């Protein structure tokens, strides 16, 4: 026994217990690895169109046809916009009970490059709208299924698509085993980005990554501002409308967004404040983003320094995770959330090795219709996340890869997902469950193919509903 007292926040020095690896192996009794292949569709499951319609609640109605149009583009696009429906389907699947901070939407297009504080590029998960504490298996299954759908869209053979799903799971398993063997501090930052290609044997992806990186380095606030703003008579700049993606907003709404940034500054480390203090606010506009996020309020804020050089912030509505009710049904209690923007930011910081240095949250007090003019002062409080916009972001389009490239990309994303989960789940326990054999890899591949088939049927239902006029869609936006 230690002569020192137990200090909350640290592990407790105690008598020897079963090893974490043994604990993980024992979980195979509760959730056999082969059973992860199963897909059970509940009798009361909503059809695809009903699920999409339900998910439109609270979104700006004039934008929901854009969201439907984007989801109708392909089965892979449908999956990207239906994280809640997949969570509904996963409730019946076996879980080990080991929780992690999960992305909640870990499909293959939600990995990418972005800039760090020193101008370098990092590759990691990059979308955390649905993040919460939940079963790690759900992220891995969503990744695997998305790879099958992306491969089919690219025209890859069925064997290649299944192999990509299988190898993503295999890379996840092997990376978790690697992390389990390392000292904690080394494991925390292991699988450095420059070593990903060699770690995952992703040689066929090298050329693609180099092209994406070159494009990402040009994808900056300055480039966006040069294309999307114009000079004002006073010598500043303002956004130029490009509807429906970029549009101007009423003065009261723009003022509300700008005023919320005072609260945002309070969520940043103090050493960031002198940086932002050197910028002046010039304009705010509304900008549509993503697939799953279309219809939510999302703004871009233009800041200019003393030389007129721009920095653009994104202020994006943060709603409750669509996974929350399903995670609870799977046995993972969901604590009450005081601020959804904080949930997103905290989850992102827990999963990424390096996060945006200007990542924070705020509350925008949007005037209710007619209230500002009437002087009543009543508002709707909108939780938001705030981050840099176009921070040298770049991404690989998995639906445009060859079979060999898709397999490399699958291994890379599987490794990245394991690294992200290992920040909150003990990699020794997860590695103990996953084991040395390929049993889990095969099971995840079987599940991925089955769920891809299910998603194709869901997508066909949505397309039929669009064609019949049951649900409005605006395509190609």
N, C-alpha and C positions, 0 to 999 in steps of 0.2 A: 504494500500500500504506500502511496506517496505521502510524504510528510507535509505537503502543501494542500491547502483547502481547494475544493472545487470552485472554479470561477466560471459563472455562466457565460456562454459564448465560446467556450473552448470544450474540446472533448474531455471526458472525465477519465483520469487514470484509475483503473480498477483492476480487479482480479481478471485473469485470462478468461476470455469468452470465445465462442466459436468464431473462426475467422470470417471476415466479410465475404470472402470468396465462397466459403461453405454455406453462408446464409443465402447467397445468390443461387448456388446449386440446389438448395432445398426448395427454392421457389418453383422449380420445375414440377414439383408435385401439385402445386396450386394451379399453375398455368403451363402445361407441357409445351415444349417448343413447337412440336408438330401441330399442336392445336391452333397456333397462330395463323395457320393457312385458312381457317374457316371464315366464311362470310355468311352471316345469318341476317336476312332482310325481314324485319318485323312486319306482321300483317297490317298493322295500322300506319305504316310509313306513309308520309305525305307524298303525292306524286311530285315530279320535278317542277312542274309549273306552280303548284301550290306552295312548294318550298321557296321558290324564287319570289312569288308574290308576298309571302310572309316576311321575307328578308328585306322587302322594300319599305317596311314600316319605318317612319321617321326620316326617310330620305327626302330630298327635294324632288317633288313629283315630276318637274319638268326635265330632270336628268335621268330618271329611272329607265326610259327607253334606250338611252345610251348604254347603260349597264346591261340590259337584256340583250342588246345587239352585240355587245362584246362577248357575252357568255354564249351566244348562239353561234359564234364564229367556228367553234370546233369542240369536240369532247374535252380536250385539254383545257380550253378556255372555260368551259362549263365547270370543270373541277376547280379551277382557280377561284371561281366566284361562289362556290358552294361548300365552304368549310363547315358550316353548320349542319348541312345535310349529311356529310360524311361522318361528323361526330355522332349524329343520330344513329347511323349504321354501326358505328364502332362500339356503342354501349354494350352490345351483346357479345363482343369479342373477349377472349381471356386477357386478363392483365395480371402482372406480377404483384401489383400493389406498391412497387417502388415508384415514387414520384420524382419528377424533375421539373425545373422551369422549362416548359415546352413552348415552342414557337406557336403551335396551334394551327399553322398554315404553312407547313414546311414542304410545299411542292417545289418542283425542280426549278421554277423560275424565280423563286424567292431567295436565291443565293446570288451574290454578285460582288463586284469590286467597289470600293469607295476609298476616299482619301483619309489619311491619318493626319495628326497635328503637324507632322514634319514634311508633308508633301509626298509621302510614300503611298502606295496602294495596298489595301488589305482586301482579302477575299473572305467572306463569311455570310451567314444568314443576314438578310437585310430588311425583313418585314416582320413586325411584331404586334400588329393590331389585335391579334387574338391571343396573345401570350398569357399564360397563367400556369399554376402548378397543376400537373396532371400526369397521366401515364406516358412514359417515354415511348412506348410502343406505338402510340397514335401518330406521333411525328414521323416515325420510321415507315409506317404503313402508308401515310400520305405521300411521302417522298417516293416510295417504291411504285405506288399506283400511278403517280404523275409521270414517272419515267416511261412506263409502258405506253401511256397515252401520248406523250411527246414523241416517242419513237414511232408509233403508228402514224402520227401526223406527218412525220418526216419521211415516211415511206419505208422505214426499216422493216426487216422481216420479223416474224413473230418470235423466232428463236432469239434474235438480237434484243428485242424488247424485254423478253423474260430474263435474259442474261443481265441486262442493265439493272433490273429490279433486284435480282439475286446478288449481283456484285455490289450494289449499294448497301445491302444488308450485310454482306461479308466484310466490306470496308468498315462499316460501323462496328461490327463485332471485333475485328482485329484491332481497330484503333482503341476501342474501350479496353481491350486486353493490354495493349501497350501502355495506356495511361495508368492502368491498375498497378503496373510494375514499377512506375517511376516515383520518386519522392514527390510529395504533394506540390511543392513550389514549381518543380519542373513540369509536372503533369498539367498544371494550370495554364501554362503558355506553350505547351508542346504542340507538335505538328505545325511548326512555323510556316507561314504562307509561302516562303521561298522554297520550302522543302516538300510542299504538297505534291508536286508532280512526281518526285522520286518516291515519296511515301506510298502513293497510290498507283504508281506505275502508269501515269497518265500521259505517256509520250505522244500519243496521237492527238492530244488536245493542246499541245504546246503552241502551235501556230495560231489556233483560235484564241487562246488566252493572250497571246502577244498582240493580236489585232484588237481585242476588246480592251486591253490595257492602254493601247495607244489612243483609242477613241475616248476612253474614260478620262485620260489626262486633259483632253480638250473640253470635257463636259463640265463646265464651271459656271458659277454665278455670272461672271463677266460675259461669257459667251451667250448665255440665256438673255441677260439684260441687253446686250447689243442687238439681239434679234427681236426682243419683245417690248422694248421701251423706246420712247422718243424724248427729245429735249423739250423742256418747257420754256416759256418766255422769261421766267425768272432765273434760268440757268441750271435748274435741276433736271430730273428725268421723271417720267411717269409711264405706266404700262399702256400698251396699245391693245385694244380689244381684238381678239381672234376667236369669235364665238364658234361653237359652243364651249370650246376648251378653256379659253381665257376671256374673262369679261370684267368690265368695271362694275362697281357696287355702289350703293347709295352712300352719301357722306357719313350718315350716322353709323352705318355698319362698318365702314372703313375706320372711323374713329374708335369704335368699340374694339376692333382687332388691335389697333395701335396701342390703345390704353392698356390692353391685357398684357403687353410686353413688360410693364413694370412688375407684374407678378411673376412673369417668366424669369426675369433677372434674379429673383429671390431663390429660384430653384437651381441656379448655376453655382459652381464653386467660385469663391470670391476672386480667385486669380484670373477668371475670365472677364470680369466686369470692366477693367480698363480697356480691354480689346474692343468691346461693344460700345464703350463710351466715346470712341473715336469715330463712330458712325452716326449719321443723322437719318431720321425717318423721312422718306419722300413719297411713297405711295403704297397702296394695298389693292390687290385685285383678287378675284375668285378664279381658281384654276382646277379643272377636273383632273383627277389622277386615278391610275390603276384600273382594276376590274372590280374587285370586291368593294372598293372604296367609293365607286361612282355613286353620286347622290348624297354623300356626306359633305358637310361644309369643309372646304379646303382653300386656304388663302396663300398667296405669296406676298411677302413684304419686302419692298425695295429699300435698302440702306445704301448710302453713299458716304465715302470717306472724304477727307479734305482735298483729295485730288480728283474726286468724282468717280473713283473706282467703286464698283458695286459689290455688295454682298446681299444675297437673297435668302430670306428665311421662309420656310414653309410652316404654316400654322394650320394644323389638320385636326378635325374633329375626332375625338376618341370616345367610342361607345363601349359598352360592356362586351366582353368576349362572347362570341356566339357559342363557344364551347362550354361556358360555365354550367348550364343546367345538365349537360350530358356528363361532364367530368364529375359532377356531384353524384349522379346516378351510378357512376363507375366506382364510387367509394372514395373519392378525393374531395374532402370538404372545401368549399369555396368561401373564403373569408369575405366579409363585406368590404367594399372598395370605396374609400372616401373620394378618390379622384381617378377617373379612368385614364387621363393623360399620364398621371404618375405611375399607374399600373403598367402602361406600355413602356415608359422610359425605364422603369426599374427592371422589368423583364428583359429589355434589350441589353441593359448593362450587365445583367446576370449571365447572359448567354454569349455575348461577344467578347473577344479578347481585347479589342480596341473599339471604342464607340466614338461617335461624333462629339467633339469637344464642346459644341454649342447645343447639345441635346438637353431639353428641359420640358416643362409643361406650364400651362396657364389656364385661366378661365376667362372666356370671352362673354361679356354680357350683351347679348344681341337684343336691341329694342324690339318689343313686340309690335306687330303691324299697327300703325296709327298711334301708338303710345308716345313716340318721340314728339310728333307734331302736336299732340294734345297736351304735352307737358306732364303726363302722368308718371313718367319715370319707371315703368314696369319693364322687366327684362326677362329673357330666357338665358339661363346660365349654361354655357357650352364648354365642357372640358375639352382641352386640346393638347396635343403634343407639338413641340416646336423643335425644328432641326434645320440644319443647312439644306438649301435646295441646290441640287446639281453639284454636290460635293465630290466632283470627279467620279461620279457613279458610272458603272458599266456592268453589263450583264451578258451572259451567254444565253442565246435562245436555244433551249434544248430541243425544240421542235424543228430545228434547222441543222442538226448534227447528223453525220453519217453513223452507221452502226458502231464502228470502232470508236469514234469520238464520243458517242452517247455512253458507251460502256466506261470510258475513261472519266467522263463527267459524273457518272453514277458513283464511281468509287470515290471521287473527290468530294462530292456532296455528302456521301455517307460518312466519310472521315470528319468533315466539318460538323455534321450533326452530332456525332459522338463527342467531339471536343466541346460543343456547346452544352450538351446535357451533363457532361462530367463536371461542370462548374457548380451544379446544384445536387446532382445524384452521385453517390459514392461509386466511382468507376469499378471498384473491386466487387461490389455487389452485382452491378449490371454485367460485368465480365463473367462472374461466376455463373450467372444464369445463362448467358449466351454460349459459353463454353468454347471448346476447340473445334468441335465438329461443324459440319456445314448444315446441320439439321435446321437451325433457325433461318439460314439463308434461303433454303429451299421453301420453307413454309412462307416466308415473306414474299417470295416470288409467286407462289401459288395464289396467295391473297391478292397481290397486285394485279395479276391477270384477271382474276375474278372481278375485282372492283373496277378495273378498266372497262370490262364488258358491261357492268352495271351502269357506269357513267355514260357509256355510249348510248345505252337505251334511254337514260335520263335526258341526254342532249337531244336525241331524236324527238322525244316528247316536247321539249321546249321549242325546237324548230317547227314542229307541226302546229303548236299553239300560236307561234308568231305568224306562220303562213295562213292560219285560219282567222286571224284577227283577235284571238282570245286575249293576247297580251301584246302590248305595243313594243316595238323595237326600232331603234335607229342604228343601222349598220354602217360600218366603215368609219366610225368616229373614234 
